[in-house]
């Protein structure tokens, strides 16, 4: 079975920013704030929440660079497509809603 398919990269590119968001949560949480309170506090201000999402999106660099170095071109494409979908969501949060 071939592993170098775009859907694998898309799944990785969609899940890694969620782990990145948890890292951002552990870095920026105020005191012992729960994850639910953290999200609701920042969700009130869409621009700030979009900035937090942008920081968590940087986590996609790790699998993207790894797949490029191993020449998994199709997986890299899937990661890129998932990243661009996140970027569209971030732009909508910042300028539309």
C-alpha positions as CSV (number, residue, x, y, z in Angstrom):
1,X,0.0,0.0,0.0
2,X,1.3,3.4,-1.0
3,X,1.6,6.0,1.8
4,X,2.4,9.0,-0.3
5,X,-1.2,10.1,-0.9
6,X,-2.7,13.6,-0.4
7,X,-5.5,12.4,2.0
8,X,-2.9,11.3,4.6
9,X,-1.3,14.8,4.4
10,X,-4.7,16.4,4.7
11,X,-5.5,14.5,7.8
12,X,-2.1,15.3,9.3
13,X,-2.4,18.9,8.3
14,X,-5.8,19.1,9.9
15,X,-4.9,17.5,13.2
16,X,-1.4,19.0,13.9
17,X,-2.8,22.5,14.4
18,X,-5.1,21.2,17.1
19,X,-2.0,19.9,18.9
20,X,-0.4,23.3,18.3
21,X,-3.4,25.0,19.8
22,X,-2.9,22.9,23.0
23,X,0.7,24.1,23.1
24,X,-0.4,27.7,22.7
25,X,-3.0,27.1,25.5
26,X,-0.3,25.8,27.9
27,X,1.9,28.8,27.1
28,X,-0.6,31.6,27.2
29,X,-3.2,30.4,29.8
30,X,-3.6,32.7,32.7
31,X,-3.0,30.8,36.0
32,X,-5.1,27.7,36.2
33,X,-7.6,28.6,33.5
34,X,-9.4,25.6,32.0
35,X,-9.3,25.0,28.2
36,X,-13.1,25.7,28.0
37,X,-12.7,29.1,29.7
38,X,-9.6,29.9,27.6
39,X,-11.5,29.2,24.3
40,X,-14.6,31.2,25.4
41,X,-12.6,34.1,26.6
42,X,-10.7,34.4,23.3
43,X,-13.7,33.5,21.1
44,X,-15.4,36.8,22.2
45,X,-12.7,38.7,20.3
46,X,-12.4,37.2,16.9
47,X,-9.2,38.9,16.0
48,X,-7.4,37.6,19.1
49,X,-8.7,34.1,18.5
50,X,-7.6,34.3,14.9
51,X,-4.1,35.2,16.1
52,X,-4.1,32.3,18.4
53,X,-5.1,30.0,15.5
54,X,-2.3,31.5,13.4
55,X,0.2,30.6,16.1
56,X,-1.1,27.1,16.4
57,X,-1.0,26.8,12.6
58,X,2.8,27.1,12.8
59,X,2.9,23.6,14.0
60,X,2.2,22.4,10.5
61,X,5.7,23.5,9.6
62,X,7.1,20.4,11.3
63,X,5.4,17.7,9.3
64,X,5.6,19.8,6.1
65,X,9.4,20.2,6.3
66,X,9.8,16.5,7.3
67,X,7.7,15.3,4.3
68,X,9.6,17.6,2.0
69,X,12.9,16.3,3.2
70,X,11.7,12.7,2.7
71,X,10.3,13.6,-0.8
72,X,6.7,12.7,0.1
73,X,5.4,15.3,-2.3
74,X,1.7,14.2,-2.2
75,X,1.6,14.2,1.6
76,X,3.2,17.7,1.5
77,X,0.4,18.8,-0.9
78,X,-2.2,17.5,1.5
79,X,-0.7,19.4,4.4
80,X,-0.5,22.5,2.3
81,X,-4.2,22.2,1.3
82,X,-5.3,21.8,5.0
83,X,-3.2,24.8,5.9
84,X,-4.8,26.9,3.3
85,X,-8.2,25.9,4.5
86,X,-7.2,27.0,8.0
87,X,-6.0,30.3,6.5
88,X,-9.3,30.9,4.9
89,X,-11.0,30.4,8.2
90,X,-8.6,32.8,9.9
91,X,-9.2,35.5,7.3
92,X,-13.0,35.0,7.7
93,X,-12.6,35.4,11.5
94,X,-10.5,38.5,11.2
95,X,-12.4,40.4,8.5
96,X,-15.9,39.1,8.1
97,X,-17.3,37.9,11.4
